[in-house]
Amino acid sequence: MRRGIWGVDVRSVDTGAALFMLNPDRLMMPASNMKIVTLAAAAETLGWDYRFSTTLEARGSITHGVLHGDLIVRGNGDPTISSRNDRAEGVFQEWIAALGAAGVSAIEGRIVGDDQSFDEEGLGAGWAWDYLQYRYAAPVGALEINENSASLDVLPGSWQGAPAVLRLAPGSGLTLRNRAITGPPGSQDAIEYRRRIDRPELEVIGSVPADAGLTRYFVPVVNPTLYFVRSLKDALEAAGVTVSGEAVDFDDISGGLAVLPPAPPHVLASTESPPLRDMATVLMKVSQNLYAETLLKALGASRGGLGTAEGGRLAVRRVLSGWGVPEDAYTMYDGSGLSRYNYVTAALLTTILERLYRDPRHREPFLATLPIAGKDGTLASRLERTRADGNALAKTGSIANVRALSGFVRTRDDEVLAFSILANDFAIPTATVEYIADIAVETLANFTRR
């Protein structure tokens, strides 16, 4: 680390004493440790019981089993409608049952996705362009399904040298360019894919062994709203509900809706997400970027406005200013930490950690979200068979040339310490940087004042 830099702050949350500082006020890129900031502001502003809601509405009359008009899905950002815990299937089955209860077996109209609670900026400022083919950089939207990522299946062709067989889930908005071939049996799987930045095209290159089975990748979709409503239309038709119109984004047809009769739509179903305390477990333990970006925009909409990243940043600033955090202690551009424009200090992170720990409203729900060393989440394979194993609770962070680890650990004296360890600007192997940070946490777990 001679050419890199550390920012470290360690303090006792029991006594408030500073135990160790190394560049604690130096602005550094936090990677996913930015999620600590986002979640803290969301918990303080929205509360741990906050839920997103999605409604299914009929626009038109229902006669003889036919909805003469559009079926509208209106969302405010629920990121949990996905294959995780089969929630997407459950929600769609709930809506199909609601249509049945309303006597609807056919729709003479469109499936319309109303995403007006968020703006149209799906990607975060400062995201590297070469992130965009990976699911961790999926665009955010007011309607989200399967975490806004579509499956890409790769299979070998019929003979060695034949083109590989590709299957991309419908609704992704991407066109495929297949430059992958079938390699010899027993050869290495060397499939790569990349997203063009000048057009919605996914190029697949490399080779797949002739004796390989199906390999599944996940790629971000172009338009989350269209992906949602097309998925819903497919589910309805699979359940026997015929739909004569297309699945469309409200933004593309809003003029057409405006000339419809002004009668209010009929709400068929309203679905709520799990509470923030549950969503935050996925956010932090898995380090799910889409959840963080969605929360940032939900913060922006929390005062009745449009959900924007800038509105979210202002909401975060209100919370941190109320906690006495100086404005020059951080620069925030996104909610997940994927942006390379983000900067925080180690002292900022320990200040937030200490604040959450000491507040009885926040302590237990926040601690429950953090990965446990040697046990789960992004720390499952770190600090095993040390005194920190099962003891340290911390959020990891990782982007190119950045590693971060911030959280809590108990000493041999049962004293609770808050720590933040940030590493930037290094050119050595990342495994070495993580090893150094882990040794530091292990040292804290072994610390005793006696």
C-alpha positions as CSV (number, residue, x, y, z in Angstrom):
1,M,0.0,0.0,0.0
2,R,3.0,2.3,-0.3
3,R,1.4,4.1,-3.3
4,G,-2.1,3.8,-2.0
5,I,-3.9,5.5,0.9
6,W,-5.9,4.4,3.9
7,G,-8.6,6.3,5.8
8,V,-9.3,4.7,9.1
9,D,-11.4,5.7,12.1
10,V,-12.0,3.5,15.2
11,R,-14.0,4.7,18.2
12,S,-15.8,3.1,21.2
13,V,-19.5,3.5,21.0
14,D,-19.7,2.6,24.7
15,T,-17.5,5.5,25.8
16,G,-17.1,7.7,22.7
17,A,-13.3,7.5,23.0
18,A,-11.2,7.6,19.8
19,L,-9.0,4.5,19.6
20,F,-7.2,4.9,16.3
21,M,-7.2,7.4,13.4
22,L,-5.3,7.4,10.1
23,N,-6.5,10.1,7.7
24,P,-9.9,10.0,9.2
25,D,-11.0,13.3,7.6
26,R,-9.6,12.5,4.1
27,L,-12.2,12.3,1.4
28,M,-12.1,8.9,-0.2
29,M,-14.3,6.8,-2.5
30,P,-16.4,4.5,-0.4
31,A,-17.8,2.0,-3.0
32,S,-20.7,0.2,-1.4
33,N,-20.1,1.8,2.0
34,M,-22.2,4.6,0.6
35,K,-25.2,2.3,1.3
36,I,-24.6,3.0,5.0
37,V,-25.3,6.7,4.3
38,T,-28.4,5.9,2.1
39,L,-29.9,3.4,4.5
40,A,-29.4,5.7,7.5
41,A,-31.2,8.6,5.8
42,A,-34.0,6.2,4.6
43,A,-34.5,4.8,8.1
44,E,-34.6,8.3,9.7
45,T,-36.9,9.8,7.0
46,L,-39.1,6.9,5.9
47,G,-38.9,4.7,9.0
48,W,-38.2,1.0,9.3
49,D,-41.8,0.1,8.6
50,Y,-41.9,1.9,5.2
51,R,-43.4,0.0,2.3
52,F,-43.6,0.6,-1.4
53,S,-46.9,0.1,-3.0
54,T,-48.0,-1.0,-6.5
55,T,-51.6,-0.8,-7.8
56,L,-53.4,-2.5,-10.6
57,E,-56.2,-0.3,-12.0
58,A,-58.8,-0.8,-14.7
59,R,-59.5,2.2,-17.0
60,G,-62.8,1.5,-18.7
61,S,-66.0,-0.5,-18.2
62,I,-66.2,-4.2,-17.5
63,T,-69.0,-6.1,-19.3
64,H,-69.5,-9.7,-20.0
65,G,-66.0,-10.5,-18.7
66,V,-64.3,-8.0,-20.9
67,L,-62.4,-4.9,-19.7
68,H,-63.1,-2.3,-22.4
69,G,-60.0,-0.2,-21.8
70,D,-56.5,-0.3,-20.4
71,L,-55.1,-2.1,-17.5
72,I,-52.8,0.2,-15.7
73,V,-50.0,-0.7,-13.3
74,R,-48.9,2.2,-11.1
75,G,-45.7,1.9,-9.0
76,N,-43.5,4.0,-6.8
77,G,-40.4,1.8,-6.9
78,D,-41.0,-1.5,-5.2
79,P,-37.7,-3.4,-5.9
80,T,-38.8,-6.7,-4.3
81,I,-41.1,-7.9,-7.2
82,S,-38.6,-10.4,-8.4
83,S,-37.7,-14.1,-8.4
84,R,-36.0,-13.6,-5.0
85,N,-38.3,-15.6,-2.7
86,D,-40.6,-16.1,-5.7
87,R,-42.3,-12.8,-4.9
88,A,-42.9,-11.7,-8.5
89,E,-44.8,-14.9,-9.2
90,G,-46.8,-14.4,-6.0
91,V,-47.7,-10.8,-6.9
92,F,-48.8,-11.7,-10.4
93,Q,-50.9,-14.6,-9.1
94,E,-52.6,-12.1,-6.7
95,W,-53.4,-9.8,-9.5
96,I,-54.7,-12.5,-11.7
97,A,-57.0,-13.5,-8.9
98,A,-58.1,-9.9,-8.5
99,L,-59.0,-9.7,-12.2
100,G,-61.0,-12.9,-11.8
101,A,-62.8,-11.5,-8.8
102,A,-63.7,-8.5,-10.9
103,G,-65.1,-10.8,-13.6
104,V,-62.3,-9.9,-16.1
105,S,-61.3,-12.7,-18.5
106,A,-60.3,-10.6,-21.4
107,I,-58.8,-7.1,-21.9
108,E,-59.7,-5.0,-25.0
109,G,-56.9,-2.5,-24.3
110,R,-53.3,-2.2,-23.4
111,I,-51.2,-3.0,-20.3
112,V,-49.9,0.4,-19.3
113,G,-47.0,0.9,-17.0
114,D,-47.3,4.2,-15.0
115,D,-43.9,5.1,-13.7
116,Q,-44.5,8.8,-13.1
117,S,-43.4,8.8,-9.5
118,F,-39.8,8.6,-10.6
119,D,-37.9,10.5,-13.2
120,E,-36.5,8.8,-16.3
121,E,-32.8,8.8,-15.3
122,G,-32.2,5.1,-14.8
123,L,-28.4,5.2,-14.4
124,G,-26.4,6.9,-11.8
125,A,-24.0,9.8,-12.4
126,G,-20.4,8.6,-12.5
127,W,-21.1,5.0,-13.4
128,A,-18.4,3.6,-15.6
129,W,-19.7,2.7,-19.1
130,D,-18.2,-0.8,-18.9
131,Y,-20.5,-1.6,-15.9
132,L,-23.6,-1.3,-18.0
133,Q,-23.7,-4.9,-19.2
134,Y,-23.7,-6.3,-15.6
135,R,-26.8,-6.8,-13.4
136,Y,-25.2,-4.8,-10.6
137,A,-25.7,-1.7,-12.8
138,A,-29.3,-2.3,-13.7
139,P,-31.3,1.0,-14.2
140,V,-33.7,2.1,-11.5
141,G,-37.4,2.8,-12.2
142,A,-40.8,3.3,-10.5
143,L,-41.8,-0.2,-11.8
144,E,-39.2,-2.9,-11.3
145,I,-39.3,-6.6,-11.9
146,N,-36.6,-9.2,-11.4
147,E,-34.3,-6.5,-10.3
148,N,-34.5,-5.1,-13.8
149,S,-32.3,-7.8,-15.2
150,A,-33.2,-10.3,-18.0
151,S,-31.8,-13.8,-18.3
152,L,-29.3,-14.7,-21.1
153,D,-29.0,-18.4,-21.6
154,V,-26.0,-19.8,-23.5
155,L,-25.9,-23.4,-25.0
156,P,-23.5,-25.1,-27.3
157,G,-24.5,-25.5,-31.0
158,S,-25.0,-28.9,-32.7
159,W,-21.4,-29.4,-33.7
160,Q,-17.9,-28.0,-32.9
161,G,-17.5,-24.7,-34.6
162,A,-21.2,-24.0,-34.9
163,P,-22.6,-20.8,-33.5
164,A,-23.5,-21.0,-29.8
165,V,-27.3,-21.0,-29.1
166,L,-28.4,-17.8,-27.3
167,R,-31.8,-17.1,-25.6
168,L,-32.5,-13.6,-24.1
169,A,-35.6,-13.2,-22.0
170,P,-38.3,-11.1,-23.8
171,G,-38.8,-7.5,-22.9
172,S,-35.2,-6.7,-22.3
173,G,-35.1,-4.1,-25.1
174,L,-31.8,-5.4,-26.3
175,T,-30.9,-7.0,-29.7
176,L,-28.4,-9.8,-29.7
177,R,-25.3,-10.0,-31.8
178,N,-24.0,-13.6,-31.7
179,R,-20.3,-14.0,-32.2
180,A,-19.9,-17.0,-29.9
181,I,-19.0,-20.4,-31.2
182,T,-19.1,-24.0,-30.0
183,G,-15.7,-25.2,-28.8
184,P,-14.2,-28.7,-28.5
185,P,-15.6,-31.0,-25.8
186,G,-13.9,-30.4,-22.5
187,S,-12.6,-26.9,-23.5
188,Q,-12.8,-23.9,-21.3
189,D,-16.0,-21.9,-21.1
190,A,-14.9,-18.5,-22.5
191,I,-18.1,-16.7,-23.0
192,E,-18.1,-12.9,-22.6
193,Y,-20.8,-10.3,-23.3
194,R,-20.7,-6.5,-23.7
195,R,-23.3,-3.8,-24.1
196,R,-22.9,-1.3,-26.8
197,I,-23.1,2.3,-25.6
198,D,-24.3,3.8,-28.9
199,R,-27.3,1.5,-29.3
200,P,-29.3,-1.2,-27.4
201,E,-27.3,-4.1,-28.5
202,L,-25.7,-7.0,-26.6
203,E,-22.7,-8.7,-28.2
204,V,-21.8,-12.2,-27.1
205,I,-18.3,-13.5,-27.9
206,G,-16.1,-16.4,-27.0
207,S,-16.7,-20.1,-27.0
208,V,-18.8,-22.6,-25.1
209,P,-17.7,-26.3,-24.8
210,A,-19.6,-28.7,-27.1
211,D,-20.4,-30.9,-24.0
212,A,-21.6,-28.0,-21.8
213,G,-25.0,-27.6,-20.4
214,L,-27.0,-24.4,-20.1
215,T,-25.2,-21.4,-18.6
216,R,-27.4,-18.5,-17.4
217,Y,-26.2,-14.9,-17.2
218,F,-28.3,-11.8,-16.2
219,V,-28.1,-8.5,-18.1
220,P,-29.7,-5.1,-17.3
221,V,-32.8,-4.2,-19.3
222,V,-33.1,-1.0,-21.3
223,N,-36.5,0.2,-20.1
224,P,-37.6,-1.2,-16.7
225,T,-41.2,-0.1,-17.2
226,L,-41.6,-2.0,-20.5
227,Y,-39.9,-5.0,-19.0
228,F,-42.4,-5.0,-16.2
229,V,-45.6,-4.6,-18.3
230,R,-44.5,-7.2,-20.9
231,S,-43.8,-9.6,-18.1
232,L,-47.2,-9.0,-16.7
233,K,-48.9,-9.4,-20.1
234,D,-47.1,-12.8,-20.5
235,A,-48.3,-13.9,-17.1
236,L,-51.9,-12.8,-17.8
237,E,-52.0,-14.6,-21.1
238,A,-50.4,-17.7,-19.6
239,A,-53.3,-17.7,-17.1
240,G,-55.9,-17.5,-19.9
241,V,-56.6,-13.7,-19.8
242,T,-56.5,-12.5,-23.4
243,V,-55.0,-9.0,-24.0
244,S,-55.7,-7.4,-27.4
245,G,-53.4,-4.4,-26.9
246,E,-49.7,-4.0,-26.4
247,A,-47.7,-3.6,-23.2
248,V,-46.6,0.0,-23.2
249,D,-44.8,2.7,-21.1
250,F,-47.1,5.5,-20.0
251,D,-44.6,8.0,-21.3
252,D,-45.1,6.8,-24.8
253,I,-48.9,7.0,-24.8
254,S,-49.8,9.6,-22.2
255,G,-51.4,11.8,-24.8
256,G,-53.8,9.0,-25.7
257,L,-54.7,8.4,-22.1
258,A,-55.4,12.1,-21.7
259,V,-58.3,12.0,-24.1
260,L,-60.1,9.2,-22.3
261,P,-63.2,10.0,-20.2
262,P,-62.1,11.7,-16.9
263,A,-63.7,9.0,-14.7
264,P,-61.3,7.7,-12.1
265,P,-59.8,4.3,-12.7
266,H,-61.1,1.3,-10.7
267,V,-58.4,-0.1,-8.4
268,L,-58.4,-3.9,-8.7
269,A,-55.5,-4.6,-6.4
270,S,-52.9,-2.8,-4.3
271,T,-49.8,-4.6,-3.3
272,E,-47.3,-3.6,-0.7
273,S,-43.6,-4.5,-0.4
274,P,-42.1,-6.0,2.7
275,P,-41.1,-3.3,5.2
276,L,-37.8,-1.4,4.9
277,R,-36.3,-3.5,7.7
278,D,-36.6,-6.6,5.5
279,M,-35.6,-4.9,2.3
280,A,-32.5,-3.4,4.0
281,T,-31.3,-6.9,4.8
282,V,-31.0,-7.7,1.0
283,L,-29.6,-4.2,0.4
284,M,-26.8,-4.6,2.9
285,K,-26.0,-8.3,3.1
286,V,-26.2,-8.9,-0.7
287,S,-25.1,-5.3,-1.4
288,Q,-27.9,-4.9,-3.9
289,N,-27.3,-1.7,-5.8
290,L,-30.8,-1.4,-7.3
291,Y,-32.4,-1.3,-3.8
292,A,-30.1,1.5,-2.8
293,E,-30.8,3.6,-5.9
294,T,-34.5,3.0,-5.5
295,L,-34.4,4.2,-1.9
296,L,-32.5,7.3,-2.9
297,K,-35.3,8.2,-5.3
298,A,-37.9,7.3,-2.8
299,L,-36.3,9.8,-0.4
300,G,-36.5,12.4,-3.2
301,A,-40.3,11.7,-3.4
302,S,-40.8,11.6,0.4
303,R,-42.0,15.2,0.5
304,G,-44.6,14.7,-2.3
305,G,-42.3,15.6,-5.2
306,L,-40.9,13.6,-8.1
307,G,-38.4,10.8,-7.2
308,T,-35.1,12.0,-8.4
309,A,-31.5,11.3,-7.4
310,E,-31.0,15.1,-6.6
311,G,-34.1,15.1,-4.4
312,G,-32.7,12.1,-2.6
313,R,-29.4,13.8,-2.1
314,L,-31.1,16.8,-0.6
315,A,-33.1,14.5,1.8
316,V,-29.8,12.8,2.8
317,R,-28.3,16.2,3.4
318,R,-31.2,17.2,5.7
319,V,-30.7,14.1,7.8
320,L,-26.9,14.5,8.1
321,S,-27.0,18.2,8.8
322,G,-29.5,17.4,11.6
323,W,-27.0,15.0,13.0
324,G,-24.3,17.7,13.0
325,V,-22.3,16.2,10.0
326,P,-20.4,19.0,8.2
327,E,-21.3,19.3,4.5
328,D,-17.7,19.1,3.4
329,A,-17.4,15.6,4.9
330,Y,-18.9,13.9,1.9
331,T,-19.9,14.3,-1.7
332,M,-22.8,12.1,-2.8
333,Y,-23.9,11.3,-6.3
334,D,-25.7,8.0,-6.1
335,G,-27.2,5.7,-3.4
336,S,-25.3,2.5,-4.0
337,G,-21.6,3.6,-4.2
338,L,-21.2,2.5,-7.8
339,S,-20.4,6.1,-8.8
340,R,-16.8,7.1,-8.8
341,Y,-17.9,10.7,-8.0
342,N,-18.8,9.7,-4.4
343,Y,-16.4,10.7,-1.6
344,V,-16.8,10.3,2.2
345,T,-14.5,10.4,5.2
346,A,-14.0,7.4,7.5
347,A,-15.0,9.8,10.3
348,L,-18.3,10.4,8.6
349,L,-19.1,6.7,8.5
350,T,-18.2,6.1,12.1
351,T,-20.3,9.1,13.1
352,I,-23.3,7.6,11.3
353,L,-22.6,4.1,12.7
354,E,-22.4,5.5,16.2
355,R,-25.6,7.5,15.8
356,L,-27.5,4.5,14.6
357,Y,-26.2,2.3,17.4
358,R,-27.1,4.7,20.1
359,D,-30.6,5.4,18.9
360,P,-33.0,2.8,20.2
361,R,-35.2,3.2,17.1
362,H,-32.4,2.2,14.8
363,R,-29.9,-0.1,16.7
364,E,-31.5,-3.5,16.3
365,P,-33.0,-3.1,12.8
366,F,-29.8,-1.7,11.5
367,L,-27.5,-4.3,13.1
368,A,-29.7,-7.0,11.6
369,T,-29.0,-5.7,8.1
370,L,-25.2,-6.0,8.3
371,P,-23.2,-9.0,7.0
372,I,-21.8,-11.2,9.8
373,A,-18.1,-12.1,9.6
374,G,-17.6,-15.7,8.6
375,K,-21.3,-16.3,8.5
376,D,-23.3,-14.6,5.8
377,G,-23.6,-11.9,3.1
378,T,-20.5,-10.5,1.6
379,L,-18.5,-11.4,4.7
380,A,-19.4,-15.1,4.7
381,S,-15.9,-16.2,3.7
382,R,-13.9,-13.5,5.5
383,L,-12.5,-13.5,9.1
384,E,-13.4,-17.2,9.6
385,R,-11.9,-19.0,12.6
386,T,-10.8,-15.7,14.2
387,R,-12.2,-13.9,17.2
388,A,-14.1,-11.7,14.7
389,D,-15.9,-14.7,13.3
390,G,-19.6,-14.3,14.2
391,N,-18.7,-11.1,16.1
392,A,-17.9,-8.4,13.5
393,L,-20.9,-6.9,11.7
394,A,-19.8,-4.8,8.7
395,K,-20.6,-3.5,5.3
396,T,-18.1,-4.2,2.5
397,G,-17.3,-2.1,-0.5
398,S,-15.7,-2.9,-3.8
399,I,-15.1,-1.1,-7.0
400,A,-11.9,-0.9,-9.0
401,N,-9.0,0.3,-6.8
402,V,-11.3,0.8,-3.9
403,R,-12.0,-1.4,-0.9
404,A,-14.0,-0.5,2.2
405,L,-15.1,-2.2,5.4
406,S,-17.2,-0.4,8.1
407,G,-19.2,-1.6,11.0
408,F,-19.0,-2.9,14.6
409,V,-16.9,-5.4,16.5
410,R,-16.8,-6.5,20.2
411,T,-13.4,-6.5,21.9
412,R,-12.2,-9.2,24.4
413,D,-13.6,-6.8,27.1
414,D,-17.0,-6.8,25.5
415,E,-16.6,-3.2,24.4
416,V,-18.4,-2.3,21.2
417,L,-16.2,-0.5,18.7
418,A,-17.4,1.3,15.5
419,F,-14.8,1.2,12.7
420,S,-14.4,2.4,9.2
421,I,-11.5,1.2,7.0
422,L,-11.2,2.7,3.5
423,A,-8.5,1.9,0.9
424,N,-8.1,3.9,-2.3
425,D,-5.6,4.4,-5.1
426,F,-3.8,1.0,-4.8
427,A,-2.3,-1.1,-7.5
428,I,-1.6,-4.3,-5.5
429,P,-3.9,-7.3,-5.6
430,T,-7.3,-6.6,-4.0
431,A,-7.0,-9.8,-1.9
432,T,-4.0,-8.3,-0.2
433,V,-5.9,-5.1,0.7
434,E,-8.8,-7.1,2.1
435,Y,-6.4,-9.2,4.1
436,I,-4.9,-6.1,5.7
437,A,-8.4,-4.8,6.6
438,D,-9.3,-8.2,8.0
439,I,-6.2,-8.3,10.1
440,A,-7.2,-4.9,11.5
441,V,-10.6,-6.0,12.4
442,E,-9.2,-9.2,14.0
443,T,-6.8,-7.0,16.0
444,L,-9.8,-5.0,17.3
445,A,-11.6,-8.2,18.2
446,N,-8.6,-9.2,20.3
447,F,-8.2,-5.8,21.9
448,T,-8.4,-5.6,25.7
449,R,-7.8,-2.7,28.1
450,R,-6.7,-5.0,30.9
